[in-house]
Amino acid sequence: MFRVSLLPQAAPFVIAGALLAAPAMAQMSSPPNDAPDSPAAAERRARPSSERENFNRPTADAPREADEHQQSDERQELGQELEKQKGADAPQGVDEQQRADERQATEARESLAQALRDWSNEEPDDSRSVQRSEIAAYYKTRDYAPIWRDAHGFTKTAKSALDTLRDAGRDGLRVKTPAQESSWSAEGELALSEAVADYAAQASGARVNPATISPDIEERPSVVKPAQALDAIAEAGDEAGARLAAFNPPHPAYAALREKLAELRAARGHPRREAAAAHESDARPITNFASLSDAKAKRVEAEIIANMERWRWEPRDMGATRLEVNIPQFETTFTRDNQIVFRGRVVVGKKTSPTPVFSDVMPYIIINPTWTVPESIIEKELEPKTGGKLSKLRTRGYKVTYRNGKPFVQQEPGEKNALGRLKFVFPNDLLIYMHDTPQKKLFARAKRAYSHGCVRVQNPFKLAEEIIGRPGYDEKRLKALIGKKERRINLAKPIPVHIEYFTAGVNDDGALKLYDDIYGYSAKVRSALAL
């Protein structure tokens, strides 16, 4: 009864559904002439199920599907054409070569990192071990990328640097130069980096510590660190060798000694000696190296190299306008704009009270100076001469006072003042300065080492005129200021002062001149360099 009661209610919905579906069914049904065994029917039976499913879709989707198939085919053809064009434009094997280069670069980094692990600990010498550690640290900052490698082996930068390393003896240096290899290796890379770092350190003054020669040598060279050296030439190309050589002193006097070293070595290789020349005195300039005996030539060569080494201690920029004193030469020169405008004799410190070697600046000059006697002179000279009664000095123009129980002695301005009438001041803890002197006769002597350490100048007022360098301050005007009152003249610009120690130099005539090693410093440098 349940089914009977539902049929009348459902009938309208069934009929309506059939009516709505009729058009679609009409499209999907076979034409009346398609009999079961007709060719069309057989074709439908032969199609795959997937094709039959597509065939059974509404006809409205068929054009869109055809378009999509056509577009897909066109894209595929376009892609193939682009690949053909790309292949035609690009060299064959570019991708493979790039991958090979990248692989080799990676292998080089790994090889270098492996070689560096124990490399810094292989060197037993402490100083070289430190240098190697610094080189290893430098490579670490580069993620172990080689400096000297390219696709063909060692770079042209490496080859340029090697040329300078092989010529290290030209500057009196001793650097272990690695062999030039045809192909790159981690070991060759590190050997070259170590040689470059060693050259730069030696060229900048690492071989001899001035403090070990004498505590009176205040100069301290600025030694180039490995990272600084490697950075300077890593990408320099053909200029690498020149940049490496530039770590040597830039001073013209150094270059002149280097030229003389080359001349001497050339002469030793082609001797043309005269028998009498073996006794040539050091006091005379050497103009003919070929005339020297073997022993003399060897000693002169060692002296040149020792002096070149001491030039490494000097400031690289000494100033285009400067005042210099060369202790063994007993001479001072004033240079303005790199031209010497004054040259004069000086008296320097005795061997027991040597003039220190140092650099400073001069801000002013004093005319009619007061001399404050150093404690060392009071203790060693004045007290013994007065029997401990310094008050006796008052009758000789000295002023004697006591501070905290210690004597304080000054000599007032005057013609008997130990500083004379003029003082060149460059304040320093060493209490060293240049000055006039009442003892003029000492300048007539060939060897003039008589002072307590300060430098006495023969023609102080002429030197002052050049140093001041302003209108109205000529020698005559300055001497007119002589009196009993101190007069201070400030310089327009402080002037660099360099107290030096060179026992070999090239004179204005181009001849080598040797001077006595009055303090023995040069002998100690030769010994330190094993010359």
C-alpha positions in Angstrom: 0.0 0.0 0.0 3.0 2.3 0.6 4.1 1.9 -3.0 0.7 2.4 -4.4 0.2 5.6 -2.4 3.6 7.1 -3.7 3.2 6.5 -7.4 0.6 9.1 -8.0 2.7 11.7 -6.1 6.0 10.9 -7.9 4.6 10.6 -11.4 4.7 14.4 -12.2 8.4 14.6 -11.2 9.4 11.6 -13.3 7.6 13.0 -16.3 9.1 16.4 -15.9 12.6 14.9 -15.6 12.1 12.9 -18.8 11.0 16.0 -20.7 14.0 18.0 -19.6 16.4 15.3 -20.5 15.0 14.6 -23.9 17.0 17.1 -25.9 20.3 15.9 -24.4 19.3 12.3 -25.0 18.5 13.1 -28.5 22.0 14.4 -29.1 23.7 11.5 -27.4 21.6 8.8 -29.1 22.7 7.1 -32.3 21.1 8.1 -35.6 18.5 5.7 -36.7 20.6 4.4 -39.6 23.4 3.2 -37.2 22.5 -0.4 -37.1 24.4 -2.6 -34.6 26.7 -4.0 -37.3 27.2 -0.7 -39.1 30.8 0.7 -39.6 30.1 3.5 -37.2 29.0 1.1 -34.5 32.1 -1.0 -35.1 34.3 2.1 -34.8 32.7 3.1 -31.5 33.3 -0.4 -30.1 37.0 -0.3 -31.2 37.8 3.1 -29.5 39.5 3.0 -26.1 37.4 3.7 -23.0 39.1 7.1 -22.4 38.3 8.2 -25.9 34.8 7.0 -25.5 34.5 9.1 -22.3 35.7 12.2 -24.1 33.4 11.5 -26.9 30.5 11.2 -24.5 31.3 14.8 -23.1 28.9 17.6 -24.0 29.7 19.0 -27.5 30.3 22.5 -26.0 33.7 21.4 -24.5 35.0 19.9 -27.7 36.2 23.2 -29.3 38.0 24.3 -26.1 39.8 20.9 -25.8 40.9 21.1 -29.4 42.3 24.6 -28.8 44.2 23.4 -25.7 45.7 20.5 -27.7 46.7 22.9 -30.5 48.3 25.4 -28.0 50.2 22.7 -26.3 51.6 21.5 -29.5 52.6 25.1 -30.5 54.3 25.6 -27.1 56.2 22.4 -27.5 57.3 23.4 -31.0 58.3 26.9 -29.8 60.4 25.4 -27.0 62.1 23.0 -29.3 62.9 25.9 -31.6 64.3 28.0 -28.8 66.5 25.2 -27.6 67.8 24.8 -31.2 68.5 28.6 -31.3 70.2 28.5 -27.9 72.3 25.7 -29.0 73.2 27.5 -32.2 74.1 30.8 -30.4 76.1 29.3 -27.4 79.5 27.5 -27.8 79.4 23.8 -27.5 80.1 22.5 -24.0 79.8 25.9 -22.2 77.7 24.4 -19.4 80.0 21.5 -19.1 83.1 23.7 -19.0 81.5 26.0 -16.4 80.6 23.0 -14.2 84.1 21.7 -14.6 85.6 25.1 -13.6 83.4 25.3 -10.6 84.3 21.8 -9.6 88.0 22.6 -9.9 87.6 25.8 -7.9 85.9 23.8 -5.1 88.6 21.2 -5.2 91.2 23.9 -5.0 89.6 25.4 -1.9 89.4 22.0 -0.3 93.0 21.2 -1.1 94.1 24.6 0.3 92.1 24.2 3.5 93.6 20.7 3.9 97.1 21.9 3.3 96.7 24.8 5.8 95.6 22.6 8.7 99.1 21.6 9.8 101.1 24.0 7.7 101.6 26.7 10.4 102.8 24.1 12.9 105.4 22.7 10.6 107.8 25.6 11.0 109.9 25.3 14.2 111.1 28.9 14.2 108.7 30.9 16.4 108.7 34.1 14.2 108.0 32.1 11.0 105.4 30.1 12.8 103.6 33.3 13.7 103.8 34.5 10.2 102.4 31.2 8.9 99.5 31.4 11.4 98.7 34.9 10.1 98.8 33.7 6.5 96.4 30.9 7.4 94.1 33.3 9.1 94.1 35.5 6.0 93.1 32.5 3.8 90.3 31.7 6.2 88.8 35.2 5.7 88.8 34.4 1.9 86.9 31.1 2.6 90.2 29.4 1.4 90.0 30.8 -2.1 93.5 30.7 -3.7 95.2 34.0 -4.4 97.6 32.9 -7.2 95.4 30.5 -9.2 93.4 30.8 -12.4 92.1 28.4 -15.0 95.5 28.1 -16.6 97.5 27.5 -13.4 99.4 30.4 -11.6 98.2 33.9 -12.4 100.2 36.6 -14.1 100.2 38.3 -10.7 102.1 35.3 -9.3 104.6 35.5 -12.1 105.2 39.2 -11.6 105.7 38.7 -7.8 108.1 35.9 -8.5 110.3 38.1 -10.6 110.7 40.5 -7.7 111.3 37.7 -5.2 114.1 36.3 -7.4 115.7 39.8 -7.4 115.5 40.2 -3.6 119.3 40.3 -3.3 119.3 43.6 -5.2 117.9 45.2 -1.9 120.2 43.2 0.3 117.4 40.8 1.3 117.4 37.0 1.7 114.1 35.5 0.7 113.5 31.8 -0.1 111.9 32.0 -3.5 109.7 29.1 -4.6 110.2 27.5 -8.0 107.8 28.6 -10.7 105.6 25.6 -11.4 103.6 25.0 -14.6 100.5 23.9 -12.8 98.9 25.2 -9.6 99.1 23.3 -6.3 98.1 24.1 -2.7 101.8 23.7 -1.7 103.0 26.0 -4.4 100.3 28.6 -3.4 101.4 28.6 0.2 105.1 28.7 -0.7 104.5 31.8 -2.8 102.3 33.5 -0.1 105.0 32.9 2.5 107.7 34.3 0.3 105.7 37.4 -0.5 104.9 38.0 3.2 108.6 37.4 4.1 109.8 39.8 1.5 107.4 42.5 2.6 108.4 42.0 6.3 112.2 42.1 5.5 111.8 45.1 3.2 110.0 47.1 5.9 112.6 46.3 8.6 111.7 43.0 10.3 115.2 41.5 10.2 116.9 43.7 12.9 115.2 45.2 15.9 116.9 48.6 16.6 116.4 48.2 20.3 118.8 45.2 20.3 121.5 47.4 18.7 121.3 50.1 21.3 118.8 51.6 23.8 119.8 55.0 22.4 118.1 54.1 19.1 114.5 55.2 19.4 113.5 54.5 15.8 111.0 51.7 15.3 110.2 50.4 11.8 106.6 49.7 10.9 106.8 46.1 9.8 104.3 45.0 7.1 102.0 42.2 8.2 101.2 39.2 5.9 97.6 40.3 5.3 98.7 43.8 4.3 101.3 42.4 1.9 99.0 39.9 0.3 96.2 42.4 0.0 98.5 44.9 -1.7 99.4 42.6 -4.6 96.8 39.9 -4.8 95.0 41.6 -7.7 97.8 43.7 -9.0 98.5 41.7 -12.2 101.7 42.8 -14.0 102.2 45.5 -11.3 102.5 42.9 -8.5 106.3 42.9 -8.6 106.6 46.7 -8.5 104.2 46.9 -5.5 106.1 44.2 -3.7 109.4 46.1 -4.3 107.7 49.3 -3.0 107.8 47.9 0.5 111.5 48.9 0.5 112.4 52.4 1.7 111.4 55.1 -0.8 114.2 57.5 0.2 116.6 58.7 -2.6 119.6 58.0 -0.3 118.5 54.4 0.0 118.1 54.1 -3.8 121.6 55.5 -4.2 123.1 52.9 -1.9 121.2 50.2 -3.8 122.8 51.4 -7.1 126.2 51.3 -5.5 125.6 47.8 -4.3 124.8 46.7 -7.8 128.0 48.5 -9.1 130.2 46.8 -6.5 128.8 43.4 -7.3 129.3 43.9 -11.0 132.9 45.0 -10.4 133.6 42.0 -8.2 132.4 39.8 -11.1 134.8 41.5 -13.5 137.9 42.5 -11.4 140.3 45.0 -12.8 142.3 45.8 -9.7 145.3 48.0 -9.1 147.8 46.7 -6.6 148.1 50.0 -4.7 144.3 50.4 -4.4 144.0 47.7 -1.7 145.3 50.2 0.9 142.7 52.9 -0.1 141.5 54.8 3.0 137.9 54.9 4.0 138.2 58.6 4.4 138.4 59.0 0.6 135.3 58.5 -1.6 135.3 55.2 -3.5 135.0 55.9 -7.2 136.4 52.6 -8.6 135.0 49.4 -7.1 137.1 47.3 -9.4 140.2 48.6 -7.7 139.3 47.1 -4.3 140.8 43.9 -3.0 138.5 41.0 -2.4 138.6 41.6 1.4 137.9 45.3 1.1 135.1 44.8 -1.5 133.4 42.3 0.8 133.6 44.6 3.7 132.3 47.5 1.7 129.4 45.4 0.4 128.5 44.4 4.0 128.6 48.1 5.0 126.3 49.2 2.2 123.8 46.5 3.1 123.9 47.4 6.8 123.2 51.0 6.0 120.4 50.1 3.7 118.9 48.1 6.6 119.1 51.2 8.9 117.2 53.2 6.3 114.3 50.8 6.9 114.1 52.2 10.4 113.5 55.7 9.3 110.0 57.1 8.8 108.8 56.5 5.2 107.7 60.1 4.9 110.4 62.2 6.4 109.0 65.5 5.1 109.8 67.5 1.9 111.1 70.2 4.3 113.2 68.7 7.1 116.3 69.0 9.3 118.7 66.0 9.4 121.8 65.2 11.5 124.0 62.3 10.5 126.0 61.4 13.6 129.0 59.6 12.0 129.3 62.3 9.4 129.3 65.1 12.0 127.0 67.1 9.7 123.6 68.6 9.5 121.5 69.5 6.5 118.3 71.5 6.0 116.2 70.5 3.1 113.3 72.7 1.7 111.0 71.1 -0.9 113.4 68.2 -1.3 116.4 70.5 -2.1 119.2 70.9 0.4 119.6 74.6 1.2 122.0 74.4 4.2 124.8 72.1 5.1 127.0 72.6 8.2 129.3 70.9 10.7 128.1 69.7 14.1 129.5 68.3 17.3 127.7 65.2 18.5 127.8 63.1 21.7 130.8 61.2 23.0 130.9 57.5 22.9 130.1 57.5 26.7 127.2 59.9 26.2 126.0 59.1 22.6 123.5 61.3 20.8 120.3 59.3 20.5 118.9 58.2 17.1 115.3 59.4 16.8 112.8 61.6 14.9 110.7 64.5 16.2 109.4 67.9 15.2 110.7 71.4 15.9 108.0 73.9 16.7 110.2 76.9 17.8 113.6 78.5 18.3 114.9 80.3 21.3 117.5 83.2 21.1 119.4 83.8 24.4 118.5 80.5 25.9 118.8 79.5 29.6 120.5 76.2 30.1 118.9 73.9 32.7 121.7 71.5 33.6 120.7 67.8 33.4 120.9 65.8 36.6 123.5 63.4 35.0 125.9 66.3 34.4 125.3 67.7 37.9 126.2 64.3 39.4 129.0 63.3 37.2 130.7 66.6 36.5 129.6 69.6 38.6 129.5 68.0 42.0 133.0 66.4 41.7 134.4 69.6 40.4 133.0 71.7 43.3 133.6 69.0 45.9 129.9 68.7 46.4 129.5 72.5 47.0 127.4 73.5 44.1 127.0 77.0 45.6 130.5 77.7 44.1 128.9 77.7 40.7 127.1 81.0 41.4 130.4 82.9 40.9 130.5 81.5 37.4 127.0 82.7 36.5 125.0 79.7 37.5 121.8 79.8 39.5 121.6 77.0 42.1 118.4 76.1 44.0 117.1 73.0 45.7 113.8 71.2 45.2 112.8 68.4 47.5 116.5 68.1 48.5 117.7 67.8 44.9 119.9 70.5 43.3 118.5 72.5 40.4 121.1 74.3 38.4 120.6 76.8 35.6 122.9 79.0 33.6 121.5 82.4 32.6 121.7 83.7 29.1 125.1 85.1 28.1 128.1 84.7 26.0 129.5 81.9 28.3 126.2 80.0 28.3 126.9 76.3 27.2 124.1 76.6 24.7 125.5 79.7 23.1 123.1 82.3 21.8 120.6 80.0 20.0 118.7 76.9 20.7 116.7 74.7 18.3 113.9 73.1 20.3 112.1 69.8 19.5 110.7 68.7 22.9 111.4 65.1 23.8 111.8 62.9 26.8 115.5 62.5 25.9 116.2 66.2 26.6 118.1 66.4 23.3 118.2 69.5 21.1 120.5 71.4 18.8 122.2 74.6 19.8 125.0 77.1 19.4 128.2 76.8 21.5 131.0 79.1 22.8 133.5 76.4 22.0 133.9 77.2 18.3 137.3 75.6 17.9 135.9 72.1 18.0 134.4 72.5 14.5 137.8 72.6 13.0 138.4 69.0 14.0 137.7 66.1 11.6 136.1 63.9 14.3 133.7 65.9 16.4 132.2 63.6 19.2 132.6 65.8 22.3 129.1 66.7 23.7 126.9 65.1 26.4 124.4 64.1 23.7 123.0 67.3 22.3 124.1 68.5 18.9 126.1 71.7 18.6 125.8 73.7 15.3 128.6 75.6 13.7 126.5 78.4 12.0 123.3 78.4 14.0 122.0 81.8 12.9 122.3 81.0 9.2 120.5 77.7 9.9 117.8 79.6 11.9 117.3 81.9 8.9 116.6 79.0 6.6 114.4 77.2 9.1 112.3 80.2 9.9 112.0 81.1 6.2 110.1 84.3 6.6 110.9 87.9 5.5 112.5 90.0 8.2 114.2 87.0 9.9 117.5 86.9 8.1 120.8 86.1 9.9 121.5 89.8 10.5 118.2 90.5 12.1 118.4 87.4 14.3 121.8 88.3 15.6 120.4 91.8 16.5 118.2 90.0 19.1 121.2 88.8 21.1 120.9 90.0 24.7 120.1 88.9 28.3 116.4 88.0 27.7 115.1 84.8 26.1 113.3 85.4 22.8 111.1 82.6 21.4 110.3 82.5 17.7 107.6 80.1 16.7 107.8 78.5 13.3 105.0 78.9 10.8 104.8 75.1 10.7 106.6 72.5 12.8 109.6 71.0 11.0 110.5 67.3 11.1 113.9 66.6 12.7 115.7 63.3 12.1 118.8 62.4 14.1 120.4 59.6 12.0 123.2 57.1 12.0 124.6 56.2 8.6 128.2 55.2 8.0 127.8 55.0 4.2 126.3 57.4 1.7 126.6 58.6 -1.8 128.0 62.2 -2.1 127.0 64.8 -4.6 129.6 63.6 -7.1 128.1 60.1 -7.1 130.9 58.5 -5.1 130.4 56.2 -2.2 131.7 57.7 1.1 132.3 55.7 4.3 132.4 57.2 7.8 133.7 55.9 11.1 131.4 53.7 13.1 131.9 55.9 16.2 129.2 54.1 18.4 129.7 50.6 16.9 126.1 50.4 15.7 127.0 49.4 12.1 129.2 46.5 13.3 126.2 45.2 15.4 123.9 45.4 12.4 126.3 43.5 10.2 126.6 40.8 12.8 122.8 40.6 13.2 122.6 40.2 9.4 125.4 37.6 9.4 127.4 39.8 6.9 
